[in-house]
């Protein structure tokens, strides 16, 4: 076998060193400690800690253990982000999946622009088009925080006991737990983007 590491393996080593460097600096700064103070607490030289935080050296297991103990975090916290997969959702123009919700029967069209689910959160994005005046508007209530961004038309949008007149370029952010929805369609057609971010325990 070759004594020299394979390029991929060497790259992985460097990636690990960079992750440890970022986490060590992050936790030290959160603790409000200088490099010198942290080095003294951990029991290593200031120069060594500086090398660790600049990804210029590979830590031994002993050093990692002492570093974690000095930062008062589990050793695994120093590797956070190493193997995380970052998900992305791309939806080309006009290809959002049409979905049926309350309001579809009264001229409201909903296009799903993406739904992203992580370990502790979820985010849903919809493009809503209102093309017909209607006498009854559906009200929505759900967990999470919603952002509404007006693209076209004019409408009066209600949230709880408040009402907002929205025009192109206007944005409204609100708690989804309160009843909300269009109250009056002033200028058709109306299009707006709505993005809802859910917390740890999403429910509808």
C-alpha positions as CSV (number, residue, x, y, z in Angstrom):
1,X,0.0,0.0,0.0
2,X,1.1,3.6,-0.6
3,X,2.4,5.5,2.4
4,X,0.9,8.6,1.0
5,X,-2.8,9.4,1.7
6,X,-5.2,9.3,-1.2
7,X,-6.3,12.8,-2.3
8,X,-9.9,12.2,-1.2
9,X,-8.8,11.0,2.2
10,X,-6.5,14.0,2.6
11,X,-9.4,16.3,1.6
12,X,-11.6,14.7,4.3
13,X,-8.9,15.2,6.9
14,X,-8.8,18.9,6.0
15,X,-12.6,19.2,6.1
16,X,-12.5,17.7,9.6
17,X,-9.9,20.1,10.7
18,X,-11.9,23.0,9.3
19,X,-15.0,21.9,11.1
20,X,-13.2,21.6,14.4
21,X,-11.6,25.0,13.9
22,X,-15.0,26.6,13.3
23,X,-16.7,24.9,16.2
24,X,-13.8,25.6,18.6
25,X,-13.7,29.3,17.8
26,X,-17.6,29.5,17.9
27,X,-17.8,28.0,21.3
28,X,-14.9,30.0,22.7
29,X,-16.4,33.3,21.5
30,X,-19.8,32.3,22.9
31,X,-18.2,31.7,26.2
32,X,-16.6,35.2,26.0
33,X,-13.1,33.9,26.3
34,X,-9.9,35.1,24.6
35,X,-7.5,32.7,22.9
36,X,-5.1,33.0,25.8
37,X,-7.9,32.5,28.4
38,X,-9.2,29.5,26.6
39,X,-5.7,28.0,26.2
40,X,-5.1,28.3,29.9
41,X,-8.4,26.7,30.7
42,X,-7.8,23.8,28.4
43,X,-4.2,23.3,29.4
44,X,-2.5,23.8,26.0
45,X,-0.4,26.6,24.6
46,X,-1.9,29.7,23.0
47,X,0.0,28.9,19.8
48,X,-1.5,25.4,19.7
49,X,-5.1,26.7,20.2
50,X,-4.5,29.3,17.5
51,X,-3.4,26.5,15.1
52,X,-6.5,24.5,16.0
53,X,-8.8,27.5,15.3
54,X,-7.1,28.2,12.0
55,X,-7.2,24.5,10.9
56,X,-3.4,24.4,10.8
57,X,-3.1,21.2,12.8
58,X,-4.8,17.9,13.4
59,X,-6.0,17.4,17.0
60,X,-5.2,14.3,19.0
61,X,-8.0,12.6,20.8
62,X,-6.6,13.8,24.1
63,X,-6.5,17.4,22.9
64,X,-10.1,17.1,21.5
65,X,-11.2,15.7,24.9
66,X,-9.6,18.5,26.8
67,X,-10.9,21.1,24.4
68,X,-14.4,19.9,24.8
69,X,-14.1,19.8,28.5
70,X,-12.8,23.3,28.6
71,X,-15.6,24.5,26.4
72,X,-18.1,22.5,28.5
73,X,-19.5,20.8,25.4
74,X,-19.6,17.1,24.4
75,X,-16.8,16.0,22.1
76,X,-19.3,15.3,19.3
77,X,-20.3,19.0,19.4
78,X,-16.9,19.8,17.8
79,X,-17.8,17.7,14.8
80,X,-21.2,19.3,14.3
81,X,-21.9,19.9,10.6
82,X,-19.3,17.4,9.3
83,X,-21.8,14.9,7.8
84,X,-24.8,17.1,7.6
85,X,-26.6,16.9,4.2
86,X,-28.0,20.2,3.2
87,X,-31.2,19.8,1.2
88,X,-32.5,22.2,-1.5
89,X,-35.6,22.2,-3.6
90,X,-35.7,23.8,-7.1
91,X,-39.0,24.4,-8.8
92,X,-38.7,25.8,-12.4
93,X,-41.1,28.6,-13.4
94,X,-44.6,27.2,-14.0
95,X,-43.8,23.8,-12.6
96,X,-45.2,24.2,-9.1
97,X,-47.5,21.3,-8.2
98,X,-51.1,22.3,-8.0
99,X,-52.7,21.5,-4.7
100,X,-56.3,21.6,-3.5
101,X,-57.0,23.6,-0.3
102,X,-60.0,25.4,1.1
103,X,-60.7,28.1,-1.4
104,X,-59.9,26.2,-4.6
105,X,-63.6,26.0,-5.4
106,X,-64.0,29.8,-5.2
107,X,-61.3,30.7,-7.7
108,X,-58.2,30.4,-5.5
109,X,-55.3,28.5,-7.1
110,X,-52.4,27.1,-5.0
111,X,-49.1,26.1,-6.5
112,X,-46.6,24.2,-4.2
113,X,-43.2,25.7,-4.7
114,X,-41.4,23.4,-2.3
115,X,-41.5,21.8,1.1
116,X,-38.2,21.4,3.0
117,X,-37.9,19.2,6.0
118,X,-35.0,19.1,8.3
119,X,-34.3,17.4,11.6
120,X,-36.1,20.1,13.7
121,X,-38.0,22.2,11.2
122,X,-40.2,22.4,8.1
123,X,-40.8,25.1,5.6
124,X,-43.6,25.2,3.0
125,X,-43.9,27.7,0.1
126,X,-47.0,28.4,-2.0
127,X,-47.8,30.7,-4.9
128,X,-51.4,31.7,-4.5
129,X,-53.5,33.1,-7.4
130,X,-56.9,34.6,-6.9
131,X,-58.8,35.2,-10.1
132,X,-62.4,35.4,-9.1
133,X,-64.4,37.5,-6.7
134,X,-66.2,35.4,-4.0
135,X,-68.6,36.1,-1.3
136,X,-67.1,33.7,1.2
137,X,-63.3,33.6,1.9
138,X,-61.8,30.6,3.7
139,X,-59.9,31.3,6.9
140,X,-56.8,29.4,7.8
141,X,-55.2,28.5,11.1
142,X,-52.0,26.5,11.5
143,X,-48.8,26.2,13.5
144,X,-45.7,28.2,12.5
145,X,-44.9,31.6,11.3
146,X,-46.0,32.7,7.9
147,X,-44.6,35.3,5.5
148,X,-46.8,36.7,2.7
149,X,-45.3,38.7,-0.1
150,X,-47.6,40.5,-2.6
151,X,-46.8,40.1,-6.3
152,X,-49.8,41.4,-8.2
153,X,-53.2,43.0,-7.5
154,X,-54.6,44.5,-4.4
155,X,-56.4,42.8,-1.5
156,X,-57.4,43.3,2.1
157,X,-55.9,40.5,4.2
158,X,-57.1,39.8,7.7
159,X,-55.1,38.4,10.6
160,X,-56.9,38.0,13.9
161,X,-58.7,41.2,14.5
162,X,-56.5,43.3,12.2
163,X,-56.8,44.0,8.5
164,X,-54.1,45.0,6.0
165,X,-54.3,46.4,2.5
166,X,-51.6,44.7,0.5
167,X,-50.2,45.9,-2.8
168,X,-47.3,44.6,-5.0
169,X,-44.1,44.6,-3.0
170,X,-45.9,44.6,0.4
171,X,-44.9,41.9,2.9
172,X,-46.8,40.6,5.9
173,X,-45.4,38.3,8.5
174,X,-47.6,36.7,11.2
175,X,-48.3,33.9,13.6
176,X,-50.3,31.2,11.8
177,X,-52.2,30.2,14.9
178,X,-54.6,33.2,14.5
179,X,-57.3,33.0,11.9
180,X,-56.1,34.6,8.7
181,X,-57.1,34.9,5.0
182,X,-58.3,37.4,2.3
183,X,-61.2,39.6,3.4
184,X,-61.7,41.7,0.2
185,X,-60.3,41.4,-3.3
186,X,-59.8,44.9,-4.5
187,X,-57.9,44.5,-7.8
188,X,-57.9,41.2,-9.7
189,X,-56.0,39.1,-10.6
190,X,-54.1,38.7,-7.3
191,X,-50.9,36.8,-6.8
192,X,-48.9,36.4,-3.7
193,X,-46.1,34.2,-2.3
194,X,-46.6,32.6,1.1
195,X,-43.8,30.9,3.0
196,X,-44.6,29.1,6.3
197,X,-41.9,28.0,8.7
198,X,-42.8,25.3,11.3
199,X,-41.0,24.5,14.5
200,X,-40.1,21.1,16.1
201,X,-43.7,19.8,16.2
202,X,-45.6,21.0,13.2
203,X,-49.3,20.4,13.1
204,X,-52.2,21.7,11.0
